[in-house]
Amino acid sequence: DLNIKVNEKNHLDIGGADAVDIAEEFGTPTYVIDENRIRDNYNRFYSAFSKYYPDFKVFYACKANTNLAVMKILESEGCCIDAVSPGEVYTAKKLGFDGQRILFTGNNITNEELKFVHEEGAVLNIDSVSALNRLAKIIDPEGVKISFRVNPMVGAGHHDHCITGGVMSKFGIMDSEASEVYQQAKDLGFNPVGMHSHIGSGILDPEPFKLAIESTMDIAGKVHQDVGIDFEFVDFGGGVGIPYTPEEKIVDLDKFAEVNIGLFKEKLEEFDMGSPTMYLEPGRFLVGDASVLLVTVNSVKQSYRKFIGVDAGFHTLLRPAMYDSYHHIVDASKMDAPNTQEVDIAGNVCESGDLFARDRPMPDVEEGDVLGIMNAGAYGFTMSSNYNSRPLASEILVTDGKCQIVRERQSFEDLYAQQIIPDHLK
Ligand code: LLP
C-alpha cells in the first residue's frame, strides 16, 4: 500500500515528474513534495468523516511539515491548523489562516507565549491549571473561548516517544479533575467551549481510537452534566498512521469514520450534549506519503558489511535514527531491477547510528544512483538540523508534473548567520 509510481524510463515518478531529472536539476539531498497527493489525502480524510457527521473540521497538525507551500495548499482546501508553538501560529497567520482557524495546543508555555497566541486570535487549548491561572492574570478572561486538553488514559503510538496518553504522559489535565477545572475556568470568567485529547502518533490499529473517543466523551459528558458546559467542539487529536512498509495496510477510512462517529454520536445522546463540531488533527496522514527524500549514492563499500553511502544523514531525516523507523528506499534510477543483495544504507554524519536502513534488500546499487527515501513528508524536514555543519536540504514542489523550488538549499553562510564573534576573539 505504499504510494510508489514508476515511469516509462523505469525511474521513480513523483507527481508526474521524473525523480532522476529532479535530482539532476536541483541537486540532492532534496525533499520532493507532490501537491496533488496532499489535496487528495485531505479530501479523502475530510469526506470520510463529514459523510457521517457533517459538522466536522480538520485541523492540520503542521508540526509534521511547515513548508509554506504545504500549508498554503491545505489552506486553499479549507483546512484549519493545529499549532503547538507561537512560531507555528505566526506562520499560519502570515499564510492567511485567521485566528478562528487555529487551535493552539501548547505544552509548558510561558506567559509571553500565551499572551502572544491570544493576541493573534488563535483559540487556546489549555494543558494545565498552571497555564489557566497564568492566562487569567495576563489577559482579560471575560468571555474568552478556551478548551482543555484532557488525558483520556488511553495511549498508543509507533514508538514509546510517541504515546501521549496514560499515567506516564506529560500532557493534559487529569480525567478526574476535569469538572473542577472547567468550573474554575468559568469562575475566572472564561468561556470554556471545547475539549481535546490526543493519544499518540503513527497508529494503524483502530482499537485505541475507539477507546479514546469513548473515554474523552465520558469526560466531556461528565463536565457537561456537572458544570453545565455546552460544548461547541470536541477534538480527538491526530495519530492516524500510514503504511511505511510494503506489508502494512492503509487505514480503511470509511470504516474508521463510521465506527468512531457511531461511538461519538452514542455518547452525545447518552449525555444529551447536542451536536458539537467534531475536530480531528491529522498530521502524518495528510502529508506523510506526499514527499520523497531524494539522495545520491556516493560510495559503495564492502567492509565487514556492505554499506551504501549517501549524501544525507540523520540531520536530514531523523526518524530512522531516533525511532528506528522503517522508511522504504528505492533505487529511483532503476525501479525495475530485482533485489540482489542485503545492504546497510548509511548517511554522511560522523556517528554509527546514522543509518537509514540495516540489512535492506536492494538491487545492485551503483555510485551515482539516486535513491528515493519514501514517506518522508511528515516529521522529515521539520526535524532536520544543521548537525555536522551540514546545510539544510532544499524542497521541491511538484504540481501536475511541473517542478518548482519552494525552499532553497542552505548555504555555508547560513550555518553561522546568527552567531556573533566577540571583539576580543576577532
Ligand atoms: N495533535 C497533537 C496534539 C499532536 O501532538 C500531534 C503529534 C498531532 C496532532 C499529529 O499527529 P499525527 O496525526 O501526525 O500522528 N516525530 C514523530 C511524531 C510526533 C508526533 C507529535 N504530535 C514521528 O516522526 O513519528
Boltz pocket constraint, residues with backbone or C-beta under 6 A from the ligand:
constraints:
  - pocket:
      binder: B
      contacts: [[A, 61], [A, 64], [A, 82], [A, 105], [A, 162], [A, 198], [A, 200], [A, 201], [A, 202], [A, 203], [A, 237], [A, 238], [A, 239], [A, 240], [A, 281], [A, 282], [A, 283], [A, 284], [A, 285], [A, 319], [A, 378], [A, 379]]
      max_distance: 6.0
